[in-house]
Amino acid sequence: MIGILCAMESELQAILKYMEIESERQIATCKLYRGKIHEQEVIACLAGIGKCSASMSATILLMEAPVELVINVGVAGGLLENQQVLDLVISNEAIQADFDTSPLDGEEGLGLRYPIEPALIQKAESTAQKIGIPYQTGVIATQDLFMARQSDFDTLKQNFPESACSEMEGGAIAQVCSAFHTPCLIIRTLSDVVFHHDNPMEFSAFAQKSSEQAAKFINEWCL
């Protein structure tokens, strides 16, 4: 069974259109939809915004069903000059970039890192290629922070220069999956790119397009 965690309601609804829904269950604020996409058993829910909501949703998901893989879809801000809005970033590592015990532990206390299994990366790349989504494979940096200041960008790139995008849930979901010994894959659609001052799409239009794109990715993955 695949567990699907969506950052936005629009993403969840787009994925549900591909699902044959067999049951629904509400636990706390987490509504779980169980069913199939093609012949693949799946359970999908909304992760919520930020690390705490995402951690709670991931924990509920993994305790509720025999999940063998978690796929987390959502949006992020791009951090590389060659990126474009609606590009996909496929995780090869998730970092909790705002975790910092370095005053006690030195450099080892800066960030929590969770590598992604190579076989999942390869399948994700193949899936993106099949449906024609431009993508990059790279590090996804998670912070309980919507980056809006130059200092936010400078700090992140100083501490984790390899970061390809920044968002607010993936690292926390990866930590929960690690605790449950369950593989996970995090994919992010870019809503903006820090180097572009003319990011071209109003967010509601972007959200619709990115949600449809994420659902197509999940549908292809389940074939």
C-alpha positions as CSV (number, residue, x, y, z in Angstrom):
1,M,0.0,0.0,0.0
2,I,1.2,3.5,-0.8
3,G,0.4,6.4,1.5
4,I,0.0,9.8,-0.2
5,L,0.4,13.0,1.8
6,C,-0.7,16.2,0.1
7,A,0.3,19.6,1.3
8,M,-2.7,21.4,-0.3
9,E,-6.4,20.5,-0.5
10,S,-6.4,21.1,-4.2
11,E,-3.7,18.4,-4.6
12,L,-5.7,15.9,-2.5
13,Q,-8.9,16.5,-4.6
14,A,-7.0,16.1,-7.8
15,I,-5.6,12.8,-6.7
16,L,-9.0,11.6,-5.4
17,K,-10.3,12.0,-9.0
18,Y,-8.0,9.1,-10.0
19,M,-8.9,7.0,-7.0
20,E,-11.6,4.3,-6.6
21,I,-12.5,5.3,-3.0
22,E,-13.4,2.4,-0.8
23,S,-13.6,4.1,2.6
24,E,-13.2,7.4,4.5
25,R,-12.1,7.9,8.1
26,Q,-11.6,11.1,10.2
27,I,-8.9,11.0,12.9
28,A,-8.4,14.3,14.7
29,T,-8.1,16.8,11.8
30,C,-6.8,14.2,9.4
31,K,-9.3,12.8,6.9
32,L,-8.1,9.5,5.3
33,Y,-9.3,8.2,1.9
34,R,-8.6,4.5,1.3
35,G,-8.9,2.9,-2.1
36,K,-7.1,2.1,-5.4
37,I,-5.5,3.8,-8.3
38,H,-5.5,1.3,-11.0
39,E,-4.7,-1.9,-9.1
40,Q,-2.5,-0.2,-6.5
41,E,-3.9,0.1,-3.0
42,V,-3.5,3.7,-1.7
43,I,-4.4,5.8,1.3
44,A,-4.4,9.5,0.9
45,C,-4.8,12.5,3.2
46,L,-4.0,16.2,3.7
47,A,-0.8,16.7,5.5
48,G,-1.4,20.3,6.5
49,I,1.0,23.3,6.6
50,G,4.2,23.2,8.7
51,K,6.2,20.5,10.3
52,C,3.9,19.8,13.2
53,S,0.8,19.2,11.1
54,A,2.8,17.2,8.6
55,S,4.3,15.0,11.4
56,M,0.9,14.3,12.9
57,S,-0.6,13.4,9.6
58,A,2.3,11.1,8.7
59,T,2.1,9.4,12.0
60,I,-1.7,8.8,11.7
61,L,-1.3,7.5,8.2
62,L,1.4,5.0,9.1
63,M,-0.5,3.8,12.2
64,E,-3.8,3.4,10.3
65,A,-2.7,1.3,7.4
66,P,0.0,-1.2,6.3
67,V,1.8,1.5,4.3
68,E,5.0,0.3,2.5
69,L,5.9,3.6,0.9
70,V,4.9,7.3,1.6
71,I,4.8,9.8,-1.3
72,N,4.6,13.4,-0.2
73,V,3.5,16.0,-2.9
74,G,3.4,19.7,-2.4
75,V,4.9,23.0,-3.5
76,A,8.2,24.8,-2.8
77,G,10.3,27.8,-3.7
78,G,13.1,27.2,-6.1
79,L,16.7,28.1,-5.1
80,L,18.6,27.6,-8.3
81,E,19.0,29.9,-11.3
82,N,18.1,27.4,-14.0
83,Q,14.7,26.5,-12.4
84,Q,11.3,27.5,-13.8
85,V,7.8,27.7,-12.2
86,L,6.0,24.3,-12.4
87,D,9.3,22.4,-12.6
88,L,9.4,19.4,-10.3
89,V,12.1,18.8,-7.7
90,I,12.6,15.1,-6.8
91,S,14.2,14.5,-3.5
92,N,17.5,12.7,-3.1
93,E,17.7,14.0,0.5
94,A,15.4,15.8,2.9
95,I,16.9,18.2,5.4
96,Q,15.2,19.8,8.5
97,A,17.2,23.0,7.9
98,D,16.0,24.8,11.0
99,F,17.0,22.1,13.4
100,D,20.0,23.6,15.3
101,T,21.7,22.2,18.4
102,S,25.1,23.5,17.1
103,P,25.8,25.5,20.3
104,L,26.0,22.1,22.1
105,D,27.0,19.7,19.3
106,G,29.0,21.8,16.8
107,E,28.5,21.4,13.1
108,E,26.9,17.9,13.6
109,G,24.0,19.6,15.4
110,L,23.0,21.7,12.3
111,G,20.2,20.1,10.4
112,L,18.7,16.6,10.3
113,R,19.3,14.7,7.1
114,Y,17.2,11.9,5.6
115,P,18.5,10.3,2.3
116,I,16.0,8.9,-0.2
117,E,16.4,5.4,-1.5
118,P,18.0,5.4,-5.0
119,A,15.4,3.0,-6.5
120,L,12.7,5.5,-5.6
121,I,14.6,8.4,-7.1
122,Q,15.1,6.4,-10.3
123,K,11.4,5.5,-10.6
124,A,10.4,9.2,-9.9
125,E,12.7,10.4,-12.6
126,S,11.3,7.9,-15.1
127,T,7.7,8.8,-14.1
128,A,8.4,12.5,-14.7
129,Q,10.0,11.7,-18.0
130,K,7.0,9.7,-19.1
131,I,4.5,12.4,-18.5
132,G,6.8,15.2,-19.7
133,I,7.3,17.2,-16.5
134,P,10.6,19.1,-16.4
135,Y,12.4,18.1,-13.2
136,Q,15.6,18.2,-11.2
137,T,16.8,15.8,-8.6
138,G,18.1,17.5,-5.5
139,V,18.0,18.3,-1.8
140,I,14.7,19.6,-0.3
141,A,15.2,21.9,2.7
142,T,12.4,22.1,5.3
143,Q,11.8,25.0,7.7
144,D,8.8,26.3,9.6
145,L,9.4,29.5,7.6
146,F,8.0,31.0,4.5
147,M,11.1,32.6,3.1
148,A,10.5,36.2,2.1
149,R,13.6,38.0,3.1
150,Q,17.0,38.0,1.5
151,S,18.5,37.1,4.9
152,D,16.4,33.9,4.9
153,F,17.9,32.8,1.6
154,D,21.4,33.8,2.6
155,T,21.2,31.8,5.8
156,L,19.8,28.7,4.1
157,K,22.4,28.7,1.3
158,Q,25.2,29.3,3.8
159,N,24.2,26.4,5.9
160,F,23.0,24.0,3.1
161,P,24.4,25.3,-0.2
162,E,23.2,22.1,-2.0
163,S,19.5,22.9,-1.4
164,A,17.4,22.9,-4.5
165,C,14.2,24.2,-3.0
166,S,12.7,25.3,0.3
167,E,9.4,24.2,1.8
168,M,7.7,23.5,5.2
169,E,6.8,19.8,5.5
170,G,9.1,17.3,3.7
171,G,11.8,16.9,6.3
172,A,9.4,16.3,9.1
173,I,7.6,13.6,7.1
174,A,10.9,12.0,6.3
175,Q,11.8,11.9,10.0
176,V,8.5,10.2,10.8
177,C,8.9,7.7,8.0
178,S,12.5,7.0,9.2
179,A,11.2,6.3,12.7
180,F,8.6,3.8,11.2
181,H,11.3,2.2,8.9
182,T,9.1,3.1,5.9
183,P,10.6,4.5,2.7
184,C,9.5,7.9,1.5
185,L,9.7,10.1,-1.5
186,I,9.2,13.8,-1.5
187,I,8.3,15.7,-4.7
188,R,7.8,19.4,-4.9
189,T,6.4,21.6,-7.7
190,L,8.0,25.1,-7.8
191,S,5.7,28.0,-7.2
192,D,8.4,30.6,-7.6
193,V,12.2,30.8,-8.0
194,V,14.2,33.2,-5.9
195,F,16.3,34.4,-8.8
196,H,13.3,35.4,-10.9
197,H,11.7,38.8,-10.2
198,D,8.9,38.1,-12.7
199,N,7.6,34.8,-11.4
200,P,4.9,34.5,-14.0
201,M,1.8,32.9,-12.4
202,E,-0.8,34.1,-9.9
203,F,-1.0,31.5,-7.1
204,S,-4.6,30.3,-7.6
205,A,-3.8,29.5,-11.3
206,F,-0.5,27.9,-10.2
207,A,-2.2,25.8,-7.5
208,Q,-4.7,24.3,-10.1
209,K,-1.9,23.4,-12.6
210,S,0.5,22.1,-9.9
211,S,-2.3,19.9,-8.4
212,E,-3.2,18.4,-11.7
213,Q,0.5,17.8,-12.4
214,A,1.0,16.1,-9.0
215,A,-2.0,13.9,-9.6
216,K,-0.8,12.9,-13.0
217,F,2.5,11.9,-11.4
218,I,0.8,9.7,-8.8
219,N,-1.4,8.1,-11.4
220,E,1.5,7.2,-13.6
221,W,3.5,5.9,-10.6
222,C,0.6,3.5,-9.8
223,L,0.4,2.0,-13.3
